[in-house]
Amino acid sequence: ALAFDGGNGQMTWTAIDTTNTFTWAAWFKPLASSEADAALFMTASCGIGIEYVSNNVLTLFNAGYQNANTTLTVDEWQHIAVVSTAGNATFYRNGVSDGTATGVVAINGTNMSSSTVAGCKLKGQVDDIWLFARALSTGDIAELINLATPVRKRMLLY
């Protein structure tokens, strides 16, 4: 698992530009007091992407915050996912639908956490990160959780 302590740690990669149809999923163990907009899959400037916000909620940030319904449990592993189809997204927590978002745009993702942008530093651990160029079904999300059979169709990053 990747561990982030809210300091200068970050993971970066060459920009992966999603369309507005994608799936991002991972196992996540958040720690208390992540910064306001802790980056899970974000643009370099932490401007657009998937965040874990300081009230312990998974969110999509675009032109504003669109949050999942459930507060994530601090210091506990949870499977989280965001599935976007043509700009309409569904949040998942442990395989269960957990809210929706609209108007989702492509994310030109380049980083997880940030050592340079104030407010985007992540505290916690992340493991088994998946990014697909398609919307996964609820059954596909369950397969990722259970690792019954890999769902590696058009996988961009993991």
C-alpha positions in Angstrom: 0.0 0.0 0.0 1.1 3.6 -0.6 1.3 5.5 2.6 0.9 9.3 2.8 1.5 11.2 6.0 0.3 14.7 4.9 3.8 15.9 4.4 5.8 16.1 1.2 4.9 12.7 -0.2 3.1 12.3 -3.5 2.7 10.0 -6.4 2.9 11.5 -9.9 2.6 10.1 -13.4 2.4 11.3 -17.0 -1.0 12.9 -17.5 -3.9 10.4 -17.9 -6.7 12.2 -19.6 -10.1 10.5 -19.0 -13.1 11.3 -21.0 -16.3 12.0 -19.0 -16.8 8.2 -19.0 -14.4 6.4 -16.7 -14.1 4.3 -13.4 -11.6 5.1 -10.7 -11.4 2.6 -7.8 -9.1 1.8 -4.9 -8.8 0.5 -1.4 -8.4 3.4 1.0 -7.6 3.7 4.7 -8.0 7.4 5.5 -6.3 9.0 8.6 -7.8 11.9 10.5 -7.0 15.4 9.5 -6.2 15.1 5.9 -6.1 18.6 4.3 -9.2 20.2 3.0 -8.9 18.8 -0.5 -6.7 15.8 -0.3 -6.0 14.5 -3.8 -6.7 10.9 -4.8 -6.8 11.4 -8.6 -6.3 15.1 -9.5 -4.9 17.5 -12.0 -1.4 18.9 -11.2 -3.0 22.1 -9.7 -5.5 20.1 -7.6 -8.2 21.8 -9.6 -10.3 19.0 -11.0 -10.6 15.4 -9.7 -11.4 13.0 -7.0 -10.7 14.1 -3.5 -11.0 13.1 0.1 -12.2 16.2 1.9 -11.6 17.2 5.6 -15.1 16.1 6.7 -14.1 12.5 5.7 -16.2 12.4 2.5 -15.2 11.2 -1.0 -15.9 14.0 -3.5 -15.7 15.0 -7.1 -14.4 18.5 -7.6 -15.2 20.2 -10.8 -16.9 23.6 -10.6 -17.8 22.8 -7.0 -18.0 19.9 -4.6 -20.3 17.0 -5.3 -20.0 14.6 -2.3 -20.8 10.9 -1.7 -23.5 10.4 0.9 -21.5 8.5 3.6 -18.7 9.6 5.8 -15.7 7.3 5.4 -14.5 5.6 8.5 -11.1 6.9 9.7 -8.4 4.3 10.2 -10.4 1.5 8.4 -9.8 0.0 5.0 -12.7 0.7 2.6 -13.1 0.1 -1.1 -14.1 3.3 -2.9 -15.0 3.9 -6.5 -16.3 6.6 -8.8 -18.0 5.5 -12.0 -18.8 8.2 -14.5 -21.0 7.6 -17.6 -21.2 10.6 -20.0 -20.7 13.0 -17.1 -23.1 11.4 -14.6 -21.2 9.7 -11.7 -22.0 7.3 -9.0 -19.9 7.0 -5.8 -19.4 3.5 -4.3 -18.3 2.5 -0.8 -17.6 -1.2 -0.3 -19.6 -2.0 -3.4 -22.7 -0.1 -2.5 -24.0 2.9 -4.4 -23.3 6.0 -2.2 -24.5 9.0 -4.0 -24.3 10.7 -7.4 -22.8 13.7 -9.2 -23.6 15.4 -12.4 -21.7 17.5 -14.9 -18.5 15.5 -14.5 -15.8 16.5 -17.0 -12.7 14.7 -18.1 -9.9 14.6 -15.5 -6.3 15.1 -16.8 -5.0 13.3 -13.7 -1.3 13.6 -12.8 -1.1 13.1 -9.1 -2.2 11.6 -5.8 -1.5 13.8 -2.8 0.7 16.9 -3.5 3.9 18.1 -2.1 3.5 21.5 -3.6 -0.1 22.6 -3.6 -1.4 23.7 -0.1 -4.6 21.9 0.9 -4.1 18.8 -1.3 -1.9 16.7 1.0 -3.3 13.2 1.8 -3.1 11.3 5.1 -3.8 7.6 4.8 -3.0 4.5 2.8 -4.1 3.6 -0.8 -3.9 0.2 -2.4 -5.0 -1.6 -5.6 -5.7 1.6 -7.6 -7.7 1.0 -10.8 -8.5 3.4 -13.6 -10.7 2.2 -16.5 -11.7 4.1 -19.7 -15.2 2.8 -19.3 -18.0 2.7 -16.7 -17.9 -0.5 -14.6 -21.1 -2.1 -13.5 -22.0 -2.8 -9.9 -21.0 -6.4 -10.6 -17.6 -5.3 -11.9 -17.0 -3.2 -8.8 -17.9 -6.3 -6.7 -15.3 -8.3 -8.7 -12.6 -5.8 -7.9 -13.5 -6.0 -4.2 -13.6 -9.8 -4.1 -10.8 -10.3 -6.7 -12.8 -13.2 -8.0 -11.8 -12.5 -11.6 -9.8 -9.6 -12.9 -11.9 -7.0 -14.9 -8.9 -5.7 -16.9 -10.8 -4.4 -19.9 -9.2 -1.1 -21.2 -7.4 -0.6 -17.9 -5.3 2.5 -17.9 -3.6 2.5 -14.6 -3.5 0.2 -11.5 
